[in-house]
Amino acid sequence: MNRAAFVIHSRVHAARPDAIAAAHSHSLYGKAFSSLGVPLDPITQDACAFFEDHGIYDDYRGVVNETEEGERVAKALGAYKAVILKNHGLLTVGHSVAEAVWWFVTMERSCQAQLLAMAAGAPSPSTGRPPCSRAGRSAGTWPAGSRRARCGIRSPRPTRTSSTDPRTRAVHASRPPGTRGGTGAPDCPAAARPAPRSSAPGRPRAGR
């Protein structure tokens, strides 16, 4: 048995009975970003999912062999969906194996994006909200000023499936543009639809 893995995961599951799965790996960008000891900034749409929803464990003491350190990791995770283990890597949890892995991959890519942005300059945090955010849907309307609001498109009705479920987003993203729920559908369907043909003025219509 991998004792280090058992020490961490067993303590996480003991502290978080709601977490069905926990994902942890020494991924390249996660390791590099964890060495900074700072949280992810909401500089991309994906990174916004972790805004104020991840912790930092900054008491790394090498390979984890004692349950005491596993308990400290679980404490740093708290009620969040993820925790950055300084000089170690990333750890995410979910209500299913798929969800835990989804958050881990998304966090790893967000670390990569922030490292690239920091290397290029001073990244600016996001100050807006995408038109199809949870807040827009729950209110029944799209945020004021969005293209959907200007077009008068009604907000979709809520369904039994949670819009935050990664599997739901993956299904929507896989649908071809122009289909119901497809991410490539035009913002103003009426504007993209050709005008109906009309009879020429003065020409009598043929009888049946």
Buried (B, 14 or more C-beta within 10 A) or exposed (E): EEEBEEBBBBBBBEBBEEBBBBBBBEBEBBBEBBEBEBBBBBBBEBBBBBEEBBBBBEEBEEEBEEBEBBBBBBBBBEEBBBBBBBBBBBBBBBBBEBBBBBBBBBBBBBBBBBBEBBEEEEBEEBEEBEBBBEEBBEEEBBBEEBEBBEBEBEBEEEEEEEBEBBEBEEEBEEBEEEEEEEEEBEBEEEEEEEEEEEEEEEEEEEEE
